[in-house]
Every structure is written in C-alpha cells, then in structure tokens.
Amino acid sequence: MSRVDHDPPAKFPSPQMWRDFLISIQAEDAKTTSSDTRAATRRRAALEVFGEDVVVRTRGWRTGDTVSWRGMDISVDSLADPPVLLAKQILWELYELNFRYELYALDRVMAPELWASCFTECRALLHSIFLGDSGLLMWDDTLPKQSSGLGLWSTAWTDARPSVDKFWELLSVWRDAPSRLSAPLGDLVADPNNQAAHLTMQSAGDFYVQTFFDHFGRLPIVPHVFPFS
C-alpha cells in the first residue's frame, strides 16, 4: 500500500496476478523455476509487481502465530473462524482502503496537470479528506471507539463536514464538476436541517460514481459506516 502512495509502481497487478498472489505464489518458485508454463510466468510477473518482501511476508504465518492489526494482537488460528465483529471491521477497512485508492487513481486521471505541477499540494488535499496522519494508509491507526469524530463516514454532519469540504474541493476542479461543489455552504444555524449540505453531497456522490464508471467501466467502492457491533 505504501508503495502505491509514496512510490507508485510502473504497472499495477491484474486480477489474475492477485489470484496467483493470494492463492499459490511462492517466492523461491517464482524466482528459480525454469518452467515456461503460463502459471509459472504469471507467478514471476506477480513477484515483479508485488516485490519479494511482500511475498515472503505472506509465507511467514504459522499455526500459533499472532498478527498485529489496528493495535490488536490476533491469533492466526482464530482467523479460520473469526469473530463476527472482527470480520465486519476487516471488511470495513477493505471498503475504506479501496475507496481511498480509487479516489486517488481517479483524481490522477481527472486532474493530471495539477498533479504534474503541484504534486505535494494535490497529495496533501487528498490526504486531508481522511482523519489521522496516515494519509491513504490505515493499519497504524487504532479502530474508532465512539461514533463521534469519524470524518467522511460520520452520521453527524458537524463531524463529517471538514472531510466533506475537502472531498468537494478535490472534486470541484474535475471536468464537468457540478457548480454546486464550488458554492459556499452557508451558516449551519441558518440552515438547521442541512438541506443545502444534503443536496450538495448527493450531487457530489452522483458525480463521483458516474465519473468513476465512465473511466473504469464499473461502480466504485464507496465509504461504509463503521461497525461498532
């Protein structure tokens, strides 16, 4: 993940590479095999993209080991039948990571000149949408303990607004962006029901989903509410 954020690879893994990596890739086999079979070729290609350090780490989990995730030590044995809440939280993180990297990829497509001329500023704006100091990464952050201060996926508008403002700011420079995204929201006191905010958020969501589909040919992954139970 950090390589994508800080040192983007020249090429990205295909669905077949992901399958090879997650199911059967072995670092030594990928490096030393002399076979010209398609499977061996795919394994070597996957190793080239993912890097040997990533592949070797995935081979290090054994029965009785523990893995650290979000400030928790989790027994590898328990992952054969994980607790329901843990499974929900892992799925939430997968949704969140996908959303962050898809937004990053689409922003690079929609604002290439800005990324070329103002890379640091563009990355700072993208990272400011998400809470914490991890940028597009997440695994060093602890899981939320309460429903307040959740940022973009908060159910309370006052909590979500700072992140939403940055999200709108990022989208507003894209081609054909709704003019509503550049308009000030106004005073929350003057609009206690947040009608302007809801309309703008709906417009931003529709625009983002349609733009992503137009460029990648499928629906994007969107943020999900964090599961506390």
N, C-alpha and C positions, 0 to 999 in steps of 0.2 A: 504494500500500500504506500509506504513512504517513497518508494522509487517512482511511483506514478505521480506523487505530489511534488517531490523535490528534484527528481531526475527522470523525467518521462522516458520510457523506452522507445526505441525507434519503431517497434511494432508491438501490437497487443495480441494476447492469446485468442485463438479461435475457440468456438465451443468444443471442437474435438480435442484441442490441446488441454482445455480444462478437464475434460473427461479422462484423458490419459494421466494427467497430473493427480487428480483426486482418487483415481481407482488403482492404477497399477504402475506408475512411473517409479523406477529405481535408478538412483544416481549413477552407480557403477555400470549397470547395464546400458544406460543411455550413453555413457562415455566410451565404453570399451567394445560394445558389440560390433561385429563386422557384418552383421546381417543387413541385407538391403530390403528386408520386408517393410511394408508400409507401416506396420506397428512400431518397428524399431526406428524408422525415420521420424515418425511423429514424436516418439519419446525423446529423441535427440533435439528436435525442434522445440519441444516443451522445456527441456532443460536450458536451452539457449535463452528462451524468453524469461522464464521464472528465475533463473540463476541457481547455481549449485547450492548456495547457502539455504535457500528456501526449501529446496527438495530434500536436502539432508535433514533439516529440522523436522520435517513431516515424518521421517522414518525413525525418530527418536522416542516416540511414545510407546511405553510398555505397560503391561498389567502391573498395577500397584503404584504407578507414577501419578503425579499431580500436575495440573496445568494452572497457571495464573491467568485470570480474566477479570478485568474490572475490579481489581482489589480483592478478589476471592480466589482461594485455592480449591480447585475442583478435582476430585478423583477421576482419573481416566476410566476406571471401572464403572463409575456411575453413569457415564455417557452412553452406555448400552441401553439404559432406560432412564433418561434424565428426568428430574422433577419437572412437572408441568410448567411452573413459573419460570424456571431456568430456560426451558425450551422456548417459551414466549419471549423472554428477554433476548435470547440469542437471535431469534427471528427478527425481533425489532431492530437489533443492531445491523443485521444484514440489509433490511429495508433502508435503514438510515445511511449506511455506507454506500449502497447503490445509488440512493438519491444524490448524495454529495458528489460522487464521481461522475454521475450522469450530468448533473448541473455543470460541473467543471468542464466536461467534454463539450457540452452544447454551447457554453459560453465561449470556448475557444473557437467554435465554428461560427458563432454569430457576431463575435467582436474580434476578429483576427488582427485588425490594425491596432486596436488598443492593447492587446496582449503583446504585440511586437514592439510597440513604442513605450508602453507603461506596464511592464510585466509585474513589477513589485506592487504597484498600486492596484492592479487588477486582482492579484492574488490576495492582497490584504482585504479588498472589498468582499471577495468570495468567502474568505475565512471569517469575516465579521458577521456573516449570516448565522454562524453556528456558535454556541456557547463554549466557553473554555479557551484554552490556549493551544489546543491540539490541531487546529486547522481542519484538514479533511480526515485526520486520524482520530481514533476514539479509544483505543484499548487501554490507554493510561489513565483515563478518567473513570472515577467511580460512578456507579449507577445512581440515578436520581433517588432520593429518599422521600421527597414530598412533591406534591402536584404543582407547586409554585416555582417560577423561575425556570421553566422548561424551554423557553425560546420559541422557535418557529412552530413547534408542535404543542405548545401550551393551549389549554382550553380557555384560559383567561386572556382577553385581549390586551390588558395592560402589561402582562408578562410577555406576550408574543410580539407586541408592536415593534420594539427595537430590531428584532431579527427580521420581521416582515418588512420594515422600512428598507433595510439593506437588500433584501430579496427584490423588492420593487425597483430599487435604484439600479441593481445589476441588470434586470430585465428591460429597463426603460431605454437603454441605448441600443437594443436589438432592432433590427429592421422590422418595420410594421408593428412595433410595440404600441399597445393602446395608449392614447394620450392621457387617459386617466392615471396611468402609473407615474406620470411626471407632475401631477397636480397635488398640491398640499392637502393633507387630510383634514386639517382644521382642528378645532378645540374639541377634546372629548367631552367636556362639560356641555358644550353647545350641541353635541350630538350624542346624548347619553345612550342611545340604542345602537350606536356604532354602524348606522346604516351605510354611511359613506365608506367605512372600512370594509364592511362585508361585500359591498358591490365591487370595490377595487380588488379585494382578494379573489373574488370569483372571476373577475376579468383577468387577473394575473395567472390564476390557475388554468383557465381555459386556454390562454395564450401559450403558456409553457407546455402544456400537454400537446396542443396542436403542433407547435413548433418542433417539439421533440419527435413526434410521429412523422412530420414532413421530412426530417433529416435522417432518421434512423429506422423508419418503417415499422415501428412497434410502439406500444404505450410505455411511458416511463414508469419507473418506480417512484412512488410519492411517499412523503413522511407519514408515519403511523403514530398514534397516541401511545405513550409509553405504558406498558402493562405493570401495574403495581400489585395485581393479584391474579 
